[in-house]
Amino acid sequence: MTASGVFSAILIGAVIGILARLVLPGRQRIGVLMTVLIGIGAALLGTWLAQQVGVKTTSGIDWIELIFQIGLAAIGIALISGAGRGGGWGNRSGWGARSGSRWRRIP
């Protein structure tokens, strides 16, 4: 893969990841880098999946392929962030919410 291909994958992955975060309700507690990585994976997997179900590649914007990519990225972000339930990678042990000056356990 050339340097322009890597740059394109990062740029498209960032856009797909951001669009997926906009689709999901609530706050997702993952960073920008994780969003971009999920977006890149979803873009690649979404393109492959669209080809497997028979979506034709056109010279313009492939809307169906884009929907596959955003949907997969939204699923990935929801799984990683714990879908707003306090879970996910950002809060492994359940400890960390502050109440005043004392730490308390998140149920």
N, C-alpha and C positions, 0 to 999 in steps of 0.2 A: 504494500500500500504506500502510495506516495505521500509527501508532506501535505499536498493539497487535499488528498483523500482523508487523511487523519483530521485536518482542520475542518473539513466539511462534515465528517462524522460527529465531531465535538459540537459544532454549531447546530446541526440538525438535532442532535441529542438534547442539547440545552433547550431548544425551542419545543421539542416534543415533551420534555420533562416539565417545563413551565406550563404548557397547555394542559398537561395532565393534572398538575397541582391546582389549576384554575377550575377544572371540572370537579375535583373532589371537594365535598363540603368540609368545613371546619379547618382547624390548623394542623399542618403536618410538621412534626418535629424532626425534620431531617435537613441536612445542610445542602448547600448549592452543589457541591461536588457529587454527593450521592444522587441528587436529582438529575444531574447531567449523566452520570453513569447509568442510572436506570433508564433515562431517555435514549441513550445510545443503544443499550440492549433491546429496548422496546422497538426502536426504529429498525434494527436489524431483524428481530424476530417478527415484527409486524409485516415487513416486506416479504419475508420468506412465507409467512402464513397466508398472506394475500395471494401470492403466486400459487400456493398449494390448493387454494379453493377456486382458482380460475380467474382471478382479477387480472385483466390485461394491463400491461405497461403502456402508457401513452406518453406523448411528448409534452403534455401539460401537467397540471396537478392531478395526481391520482387521489381523489377524495376518499374512496373506499379504503385504500391502503393507509391513508392518513388517519382514518377513524380506527382502523386496527391498531396502529401505532400508539395513538393517544389512549385508547382503551387498555392496551397492555401496560403502558407506562402508569396509568392510574391504578391498575391492579397492583403493580410492583410497588408504587409509592405507598399505597394503603397497607400492603403487607409489611413493608419495612418500618413505616411510622407507627404501626399498631392501630391504624384507622381512628386516631383520636381518643383511644381508650386508656391512655397512659402507658401503653405497652410499647413494643417495638424495640429497636436498638438503642434509642436515646435514654431509656430508663430501665436497665436490665434488672437491677436488684429491687426496685420498688421504693428505694429511699431517695430523697432528694427534694421534696417539696418543702419550702420554708413557710413556716407560720410564725410571724414575728421574728424572735431571735432563736427559736427552737426548731430543730429538724423534726419532721414527722414522717411516718411511713404512709405511702400512698397505697390504698387498698387495691 
